[in-house]
Amino acid sequence: MTSNSKLDFSNADWRFDNTYARLPSHFYSQVQPTKVRAPALLVFNSALAESMGLDARCLESEGGAAIFSGNAIPAGAEPIAQAYAGHQFGHFNMLGDGRAILLGEHLGPGGARWDVQLKGAGRTAYSRRGDGRAALGPMLREYIISEAMQALGIPTTRSLAVVGTGETVHREEELPGAVLVRIAASHIRVGTFEYAAMNGDLDSLRALAEYTIQRHYPAVVASPNPFRALLEAVIERQASLVAKWMLVGFIHGVMNTDNMALSGESIDYGPCAFMDVYDPATVFSSIDRNGRYAYGNQPGIAHWNLARLAEALLPLLDSDEKTGIEIAEESLGIFPKSFQRHWLSGMRAKLGLFNEEADDLSLIESFLAGMHRHRTDYTQTLRALNPAQTLPADPAWHADWKARLGRQVQTLEEVGERMRRHNPAVIPRNHKVEDALESASSEGDFAPLHCLLAALASPYEDGSEKDGFREPSADGSTGYRTFCGT
């Protein structure tokens, strides 16, 4: 390291303990970030820094920009790029962190452990023909969406900062470069297990599984078959995660197996977007030409991805392959019922239902079918739903819903409060996200981005800061396309 990388940032309260780097060496490659010409801190999440036990005032400085760009390495960090594989749009590839470098694992208050990763920090052993860099727009998009997901109550990776590099990256055009600082419970993916299985090294596969259990699912250690218990715990978390993000109209856009984290956090906000007009076939990603990852397909894709995890774990589930397959199939059978349970519970809350009745699913499906038929906005329709005001388009459904509400003991005031807590007033509207990104990337004006972030910080509350952010685009995002940014 150069003298610049030896600067003392101990007063920022970094506490690194890099357990992933103690796994077998083929799971990662040691690498140093590529230095950038003129690092500048563009967006900084001081609240997140403080929750991690870091000194936000110290990091909101030139020293912080040096760390977040990769120009300086804090004491205790051991930069690595992780190796993994993945099914991308159903096709298997050997992958790895081609432009992301894990500084290490920071220990925060109460023993919390966070991966601190620099996305766009330069070439690694897995870059193939890539430049290892990132453009400002996609990094700001991840910052916006990840923080919006956090505020919406959805388990997610977080964004600590975006740093401008003072350099240009070349995509279809020349764009300003940037580095995103991503914070995650870990970056262990379904694709990490696929990579281990493809290597054919049972000891390494076991080491990875035991490490994942220790880090994320310590309660399963006492199970008769801890590896089966691991699989089923991951299935449960993923069922809950996908249900939660679908309840707010989120479309991940690129649900490859390398983008499914075993921690149960949503990861990688590339071509993601939020649905305006309700339609299960909604697709925004420019690379998803056949709608594989459409809004309504997400539960099935999650189930498919988990089947790839089960395949990778087969040698650990049982020494007899046939028995291992039987165990995997039984465990995978949990997902559909688990997803339905989480989603149905969430939809009940969105409609103000406190108890359960056998016909609730039919009532909910009828409501969604009506929105689809009349092409109404998903978020606004649910936020405005009121038992005292009949839906003009579906008076018969409204009467059924009101009768259903009458069969529970809660008052209409309690119903309304429950609905407000589960139906956001604002989401990251696609046109508002694009306006903020364009202003920041092309004009250097970050004011629209900060206004958008302020509106998204408390999505279930009304307030003047929400003005101008509630409405969908005039065309309901028809023709809107998102891009990976790689």
C-alpha positions as CSV (number, residue, x, y, z in Angstrom):
1,M,0.0,0.0,0.0
2,T,1.1,3.6,-0.6
3,S,1.5,6.1,2.1
4,N,-1.9,7.5,1.2
5,S,-3.6,4.2,2.0
6,K,-1.9,4.1,5.5
7,L,-3.7,7.2,6.7
8,D,-5.1,6.7,10.2
9,F,-8.9,6.6,10.2
10,S,-9.3,4.9,13.6
11,N,-11.3,7.9,14.8
12,A,-14.1,6.9,12.5
13,D,-14.5,3.8,14.7
14,W,-14.0,1.1,12.1
15,R,-13.9,-2.4,13.6
16,F,-13.1,-5.0,11.0
17,D,-13.3,-8.8,11.6
18,N,-13.1,-10.5,8.2
19,T,-14.4,-14.0,8.7
20,Y,-15.3,-14.6,5.0
21,A,-11.6,-14.3,4.2
22,R,-10.9,-17.4,6.4
23,L,-12.9,-19.7,4.1
24,P,-11.0,-21.8,1.5
25,S,-9.0,-19.4,-0.7
26,H,-10.8,-20.3,-3.9
27,F,-14.0,-18.5,-2.6
28,Y,-12.2,-15.1,-3.1
29,S,-9.3,-13.3,-4.5
30,Q,-7.3,-10.6,-2.7
31,V,-7.3,-7.3,-4.6
32,Q,-6.7,-3.7,-4.0
33,P,-9.2,-1.1,-5.3
34,T,-8.0,0.9,-8.2
35,K,-7.3,4.5,-7.2
36,V,-9.4,7.3,-8.7
37,R,-8.3,10.7,-9.8
38,A,-10.6,13.0,-7.8
39,P,-12.8,11.4,-5.2
40,A,-15.7,13.5,-4.0
41,L,-18.4,12.5,-1.6
42,L,-21.7,13.1,-3.4
43,V,-24.3,11.4,-1.1
44,F,-23.7,10.2,2.4
45,N,-26.0,8.3,4.7
46,S,-25.1,9.7,8.1
47,A,-28.0,8.0,9.9
48,L,-26.8,4.6,8.6
49,A,-23.2,5.4,9.6
50,E,-24.3,6.2,13.1
51,S,-26.4,3.1,13.4
52,M,-23.3,1.1,12.5
53,G,-21.3,2.8,15.3
54,L,-19.2,4.9,12.9
55,D,-18.3,8.5,13.4
56,A,-20.4,10.2,10.7
57,R,-18.7,13.6,11.0
58,C,-15.3,12.0,10.5
59,L,-16.5,10.1,7.4
60,E,-18.3,13.1,5.9
61,S,-14.9,14.5,4.8
62,E,-12.1,14.1,2.4
63,G,-10.9,11.2,4.4
64,G,-14.3,9.5,4.1
65,A,-14.2,10.1,0.3
66,A,-10.8,8.6,0.2
67,I,-12.0,5.4,1.9
68,F,-15.3,5.2,0.0
69,S,-13.5,5.5,-3.4
70,G,-10.9,2.9,-2.5
71,N,-8.0,5.4,-2.5
72,A,-7.4,4.7,1.2
73,I,-7.9,1.4,3.1
74,P,-8.9,1.7,6.8
75,A,-7.0,-0.3,9.4
76,G,-8.2,-3.8,9.7
77,A,-9.8,-4.1,6.3
78,E,-8.7,-7.0,4.0
79,P,-10.0,-6.2,0.5
80,I,-11.2,-9.2,-1.5
81,A,-13.4,-9.9,-4.5
82,Q,-15.8,-12.9,-4.0
83,A,-16.1,-15.8,-6.4
84,Y,-19.5,-17.2,-7.2
85,A,-21.5,-18.6,-10.1
86,G,-25.1,-18.0,-11.1
87,H,-28.0,-18.8,-13.4
88,Q,-28.6,-15.6,-15.4
89,F,-31.9,-15.8,-17.2
90,G,-31.8,-19.5,-16.7
91,H,-28.3,-20.0,-18.1
92,F,-25.4,-21.1,-15.8
93,N,-22.3,-19.0,-15.8
94,M,-19.1,-18.8,-13.6
95,L,-19.1,-15.2,-12.3
96,G,-17.6,-13.3,-9.4
97,D,-17.2,-9.7,-8.3
98,G,-16.2,-8.1,-11.5
99,R,-16.4,-4.6,-10.2
100,A,-17.1,-4.9,-6.5
101,I,-14.5,-5.2,-3.7
102,L,-15.4,-6.2,-0.2
103,L,-13.3,-4.1,2.3
104,G,-14.3,-6.5,5.1
105,E,-16.9,-7.0,7.8
106,H,-17.5,-4.1,10.2
107,L,-18.7,-5.0,13.8
108,G,-21.2,-2.5,15.1
109,P,-23.2,-2.1,18.3
110,G,-24.6,-5.2,19.9
111,G,-22.4,-7.5,17.8
112,A,-24.0,-6.6,14.5
113,R,-21.9,-7.5,11.5
114,W,-22.0,-5.7,8.2
115,D,-20.2,-6.3,4.9
116,V,-18.7,-3.0,3.6
117,Q,-18.4,-3.3,-0.2
118,L,-17.2,-0.8,-2.8
119,K,-19.1,-1.2,-6.0
120,G,-17.3,0.2,-9.0
121,A,-13.9,0.1,-7.4
122,G,-11.9,-1.4,-10.3
123,R,-10.9,-4.6,-12.0
124,T,-10.7,-7.9,-10.2
125,A,-9.8,-11.4,-11.1
126,Y,-13.4,-11.9,-12.2
127,S,-13.8,-8.8,-14.4
128,R,-13.4,-10.7,-17.6
129,R,-13.6,-7.9,-20.3
130,G,-15.2,-5.4,-17.9
131,D,-13.5,-2.2,-16.7
132,G,-14.5,-2.7,-13.1
133,R,-16.0,0.7,-13.0
134,A,-19.5,2.1,-12.4
135,A,-21.4,5.1,-13.8
136,L,-22.9,7.6,-11.4
137,G,-26.6,7.1,-12.5
138,P,-26.9,3.4,-11.7
139,M,-25.1,3.9,-8.3
140,L,-27.5,6.7,-7.4
141,R,-30.4,4.5,-8.4
142,E,-29.2,1.8,-6.0
143,Y,-28.8,4.4,-3.3
144,I,-32.4,5.6,-3.8
145,I,-34.1,2.3,-4.2
146,S,-32.3,0.5,-1.3
147,E,-33.0,3.3,1.1
148,A,-36.7,3.4,-0.1
149,M,-37.0,-0.4,0.5
150,Q,-35.6,0.1,4.0
151,A,-38.2,2.7,4.8
152,L,-40.9,0.5,3.4
153,G,-39.9,-2.2,5.9
154,I,-38.4,-4.7,3.4
155,P,-35.1,-6.5,4.3
156,T,-32.5,-5.0,2.1
157,T,-28.9,-4.2,1.5
158,R,-28.2,-0.5,2.3
159,S,-26.2,2.3,0.8
160,L,-23.8,4.2,2.9
161,A,-22.4,6.6,0.3
162,V,-21.9,7.4,-3.4
163,V,-18.5,8.9,-4.3
164,G,-17.7,10.6,-7.6
165,T,-14.4,9.5,-9.1
166,G,-13.6,12.5,-11.2
167,E,-13.2,10.1,-14.1
168,T,-15.3,9.0,-17.1
169,V,-16.6,5.5,-17.8
170,H,-17.4,4.4,-21.3
171,R,-20.7,2.6,-21.9
172,E,-22.9,3.5,-24.9
173,E,-21.8,7.0,-24.1
174,E,-19.3,8.7,-21.8
175,L,-20.6,9.0,-18.3
176,P,-19.4,10.3,-15.0
177,G,-17.9,7.6,-12.8
178,A,-18.8,6.7,-9.3
179,V,-18.4,4.2,-6.5
180,L,-21.3,3.0,-4.3
181,V,-20.6,1.8,-0.7
182,R,-23.0,-1.1,-0.2
183,I,-23.7,-2.4,3.3
184,A,-25.1,-5.9,3.6
185,A,-25.6,-8.6,6.2
186,S,-23.4,-10.6,3.9
187,H,-22.9,-11.2,0.2
188,I,-23.3,-15.0,0.4
189,R,-25.6,-15.9,-2.6
190,V,-27.3,-18.9,-4.0
191,G,-24.6,-18.5,-6.7
192,T,-21.9,-18.9,-4.1
193,F,-23.2,-22.3,-3.3
194,E,-23.5,-23.1,-7.0
195,Y,-19.8,-22.2,-7.4
196,A,-18.8,-24.4,-4.5
197,A,-20.8,-27.3,-5.8
198,M,-19.3,-26.9,-9.3
199,N,-15.8,-27.2,-7.8
200,G,-16.8,-30.6,-6.6
201,D,-15.0,-30.1,-3.3
202,L,-17.2,-31.5,-0.6
203,D,-15.1,-30.1,2.2
204,S,-15.3,-26.6,0.8
205,L,-19.1,-26.9,0.3
206,R,-19.4,-28.0,3.9
207,A,-17.3,-25.2,5.1
208,L,-19.4,-22.6,3.2
209,A,-22.6,-24.1,4.6
210,E,-21.3,-24.2,8.2
211,Y,-20.1,-20.6,7.8
212,T,-23.5,-19.5,6.5
213,I,-25.3,-21.3,9.4
214,Q,-23.0,-19.7,11.9
215,R,-23.4,-16.2,10.4
216,H,-27.1,-16.1,9.6
217,Y,-28.9,-19.2,11.1
218,P,-27.2,-20.2,14.3
219,A,-30.4,-21.7,15.7
220,V,-30.3,-24.6,13.2
221,V,-27.0,-26.0,14.6
222,A,-29.0,-28.2,17.0
223,S,-31.2,-29.6,14.2
224,P,-31.0,-33.3,13.4
225,N,-30.0,-32.3,9.9
226,P,-28.6,-28.7,10.1
227,F,-28.1,-28.5,6.3
228,R,-31.7,-29.3,5.6
229,A,-32.7,-26.8,8.3
230,L,-30.5,-24.2,6.6
231,L,-32.2,-24.8,3.3
232,E,-35.7,-24.6,4.9
233,A,-34.7,-21.4,6.8
234,V,-33.5,-19.8,3.6
235,I,-36.7,-20.8,1.8
236,E,-38.8,-19.2,4.6
237,R,-36.9,-15.9,4.4
238,Q,-37.1,-15.7,0.7
239,A,-40.8,-16.4,0.7
240,S,-41.3,-13.6,3.2
241,L,-39.0,-11.2,1.2
242,V,-40.6,-11.7,-2.2
243,A,-44.1,-11.4,-0.7
244,K,-43.1,-8.1,1.0
245,W,-41.7,-6.6,-2.1
246,M,-44.6,-7.6,-4.2
247,L,-47.0,-6.1,-1.7
248,V,-45.6,-2.7,-2.6
249,G,-45.5,-3.3,-6.3
250,F,-41.7,-3.8,-6.6
251,I,-40.2,-5.6,-9.6
252,H,-36.6,-6.7,-9.0
253,G,-35.9,-7.0,-12.7
254,V,-32.9,-9.4,-12.6
255,M,-33.7,-12.3,-10.2
256,N,-30.7,-14.4,-11.2
257,T,-29.4,-16.8,-8.6
258,D,-26.3,-14.7,-8.0
259,N,-28.8,-11.9,-6.9
260,M,-30.5,-14.0,-4.2
261,A,-28.7,-13.5,-0.9
262,L,-29.0,-16.2,1.7
263,S,-29.3,-13.6,4.4
264,G,-32.8,-12.9,3.2
265,E,-32.0,-9.3,2.1
266,S,-32.9,-7.9,-1.3
267,I,-29.7,-7.3,-3.2
268,D,-28.7,-5.6,-6.5
269,Y,-30.9,-2.8,-7.6
270,G,-30.0,-2.7,-11.3
271,P,-33.0,-2.7,-13.7
272,C,-35.5,-2.6,-10.8
273,A,-38.6,-0.5,-10.8
274,F,-42.0,0.0,-9.1
275,M,-45.3,-0.9,-10.9
276,D,-47.7,1.9,-11.5
277,V,-50.8,0.5,-13.3
278,Y,-51.5,-3.0,-11.8
279,D,-50.6,-5.7,-14.3
280,P,-48.9,-9.0,-13.3
281,A,-47.1,-9.0,-16.7
282,T,-45.3,-5.8,-16.1
283,V,-41.7,-5.8,-17.1
284,F,-39.3,-2.8,-17.2
285,S,-35.9,-4.4,-17.6
286,S,-34.5,-3.8,-21.1
287,I,-32.7,-7.2,-21.0
288,D,-35.8,-9.2,-19.9
289,R,-37.2,-9.6,-23.4
290,N,-39.3,-12.6,-22.6
291,G,-40.7,-11.4,-19.3
292,R,-39.0,-14.1,-17.2
293,Y,-38.8,-11.7,-14.3
294,A,-42.2,-10.0,-14.7
295,Y,-44.0,-8.8,-11.6
296,G,-46.3,-11.8,-11.4
297,N,-43.5,-14.3,-12.2
298,Q,-41.4,-13.4,-9.2
299,P,-42.7,-16.1,-6.7
300,G,-42.1,-18.8,-9.3
301,I,-38.6,-17.6,-10.1
302,A,-37.7,-17.4,-6.4
303,H,-38.8,-21.0,-6.1
304,W,-36.7,-22.0,-9.1
305,N,-33.7,-20.2,-7.7
306,L,-34.1,-22.1,-4.4
307,A,-34.2,-25.4,-6.3
308,R,-30.7,-24.5,-7.6
309,L,-29.6,-24.0,-3.9
310,A,-31.1,-27.3,-3.0
311,E,-29.2,-29.0,-5.9
312,A,-26.0,-27.5,-4.7
313,L,-26.6,-28.7,-1.1
314,L,-27.5,-32.3,-2.2
315,P,-24.3,-33.9,-1.0
316,L,-24.8,-32.4,2.4
317,L,-28.4,-33.3,2.8
318,D,-27.7,-37.0,2.7
319,S,-24.8,-39.2,1.7
320,D,-27.2,-41.2,-0.5
321,E,-28.1,-39.1,-3.5
322,K,-31.7,-40.5,-3.8
323,T,-32.4,-39.7,-0.2
324,G,-30.9,-36.2,-0.6
325,I,-33.2,-35.5,-3.6
326,E,-36.2,-36.6,-1.6
327,I,-35.2,-34.3,1.3
328,A,-34.7,-31.4,-1.2
329,E,-38.0,-31.9,-2.8
330,E,-39.8,-32.0,0.5
331,S,-38.1,-28.9,1.6
332,L,-38.8,-27.0,-1.6
333,G,-42.5,-27.9,-1.2
334,I,-42.5,-25.5,1.7
335,F,-42.1,-22.4,-0.5
336,P,-45.5,-22.1,-2.3
337,K,-47.5,-22.3,1.0
338,S,-45.0,-20.1,2.8
339,F,-45.2,-17.4,0.1
340,Q,-49.0,-17.6,0.0
341,R,-49.2,-17.3,3.8
342,H,-46.9,-14.2,3.9
343,W,-48.6,-12.5,0.9
344,L,-52.1,-13.2,2.1
345,S,-51.3,-11.9,5.5
346,G,-49.9,-8.7,3.9
347,M,-52.9,-8.3,1.6
348,R,-55.3,-8.7,4.5
349,A,-53.5,-5.9,6.3
350,K,-53.6,-3.7,3.2
351,L,-57.4,-4.2,3.1
352,G,-57.9,-3.6,6.8
353,L,-58.6,-7.1,7.7
354,F,-57.6,-8.2,11.2
355,N,-58.9,-11.8,11.3
356,E,-59.0,-14.6,8.7
357,E,-61.9,-16.0,6.7
358,A,-61.9,-18.7,4.2
359,D,-63.1,-16.5,1.3
360,D,-60.4,-13.8,1.9
361,L,-58.3,-15.0,-1.0
362,S,-61.2,-14.8,-3.4
363,L,-62.0,-11.3,-2.2
364,I,-58.4,-10.2,-2.7
365,E,-58.1,-11.8,-6.1
366,S,-61.4,-10.1,-7.2
367,F,-60.0,-6.7,-6.1
368,L,-56.7,-7.2,-8.0
369,A,-58.6,-8.4,-11.1
370,G,-60.7,-5.2,-11.0
371,M,-57.6,-3.1,-10.8
372,H,-56.1,-5.0,-13.8
373,R,-59.3,-4.7,-15.8
374,H,-59.7,-1.0,-15.2
375,R,-55.9,-0.2,-15.4
376,T,-55.8,1.6,-12.1
377,D,-52.7,2.6,-10.2
378,Y,-51.7,-0.1,-7.6
379,T,-50.3,2.2,-4.9
380,Q,-52.9,5.0,-5.2
381,T,-55.9,2.7,-5.4
382,L,-54.9,0.9,-2.2
383,R,-53.9,4.1,-0.3
384,A,-57.3,5.8,-1.2
385,L,-59.4,2.7,-0.5
386,N,-62.1,3.7,2.0
387,P,-65.1,1.8,3.3
388,A,-67.1,5.0,3.4
389,Q,-66.5,5.8,-0.3
390,T,-67.7,3.2,-2.8
391,L,-65.3,2.4,-5.7
392,P,-67.0,3.7,-8.8
393,A,-65.6,1.0,-11.0
394,D,-66.4,-1.9,-8.7
395,P,-69.4,-1.1,-6.4
396,A,-70.3,-4.8,-6.0
397,W,-66.8,-5.6,-4.8
398,H,-66.9,-2.7,-2.5
399,A,-70.1,-4.0,-0.9
400,D,-68.6,-7.4,-0.4
401,W,-65.5,-5.8,1.3
402,K,-67.6,-3.6,3.5
403,A,-69.7,-6.6,4.6
404,R,-66.4,-8.5,5.3
405,L,-65.2,-5.6,7.5
406,G,-68.5,-5.7,9.3
407,R,-67.8,-9.3,10.5
408,Q,-64.8,-8.2,12.6
409,V,-64.9,-6.4,15.9
410,Q,-62.6,-3.5,15.0
411,T,-64.0,-0.1,14.2
412,L,-63.7,1.6,10.8
413,E,-61.2,4.0,12.4
414,E,-59.0,1.1,13.4
415,V,-59.4,-0.4,9.9
416,G,-58.3,2.9,8.4
417,E,-55.3,3.1,10.7
418,R,-54.2,-0.5,9.8
419,M,-54.5,0.3,6.1
420,R,-52.5,3.5,6.4
421,R,-49.7,1.5,8.1
422,H,-49.5,-1.0,5.2
423,N,-50.3,1.1,2.1
424,P,-47.6,3.6,1.3
425,A,-48.5,7.1,0.3
426,V,-45.3,7.3,-1.8
427,I,-43.0,4.9,-3.6
428,P,-40.0,5.6,-5.8
429,R,-42.1,6.6,-8.8
430,N,-40.1,5.7,-11.9
431,H,-40.4,9.2,-13.5
432,K,-39.3,10.9,-10.3
433,V,-36.3,8.6,-10.0
434,E,-35.3,9.3,-13.5
435,D,-35.7,13.1,-13.0
436,A,-33.5,12.9,-10.0
437,L,-30.8,10.8,-11.7
438,E,-30.8,13.0,-14.8
439,S,-30.5,16.2,-12.8
440,A,-27.6,14.8,-10.7
441,S,-25.7,13.0,-13.5
442,S,-26.1,15.5,-16.3
443,E,-26.3,18.8,-14.4
444,G,-24.6,18.1,-11.1
445,D,-27.8,19.3,-9.3
446,F,-28.5,16.9,-6.4
447,A,-31.4,19.0,-5.0
448,P,-34.1,16.8,-6.7
449,L,-32.5,13.7,-5.4
450,H,-32.4,14.9,-1.8
451,C,-36.1,16.0,-2.1
452,L,-37.0,12.5,-3.4
453,L,-35.0,10.8,-0.6
454,A,-36.8,13.0,2.0
455,A,-40.2,12.0,0.6
456,L,-39.3,8.3,0.6
457,A,-37.9,8.3,4.1
458,S,-41.4,8.0,5.7
459,P,-43.5,6.4,3.0
460,Y,-46.5,5.6,5.2
461,E,-47.0,9.1,6.5
462,D,-48.5,12.1,4.8
463,G,-46.7,15.5,4.8
464,S,-45.8,18.4,2.7
465,E,-42.5,16.8,1.6
466,K,-44.6,14.2,-0.2
467,D,-46.2,16.8,-2.5
468,G,-45.3,16.1,-6.1
469,F,-44.1,12.6,-5.4
470,R,-47.4,10.7,-5.1
471,E,-48.6,10.8,-8.7
472,P,-47.7,8.2,-11.3
473,S,-46.4,9.3,-14.6
474,A,-49.1,10.5,-17.0
475,D,-48.7,7.4,-19.2
476,G,-48.5,4.9,-16.3
477,S,-44.9,4.2,-17.1
478,T,-45.9,2.8,-20.5
479,G,-42.7,2.2,-22.5
480,Y,-40.5,2.8,-19.5
481,R,-37.2,0.8,-19.6
482,T,-34.5,0.2,-17.0
483,F,-30.9,-0.9,-17.6
484,C,-28.3,-2.8,-15.7
485,G,-25.6,-0.1,-15.9
486,T,-22.8,-2.6,-16.4
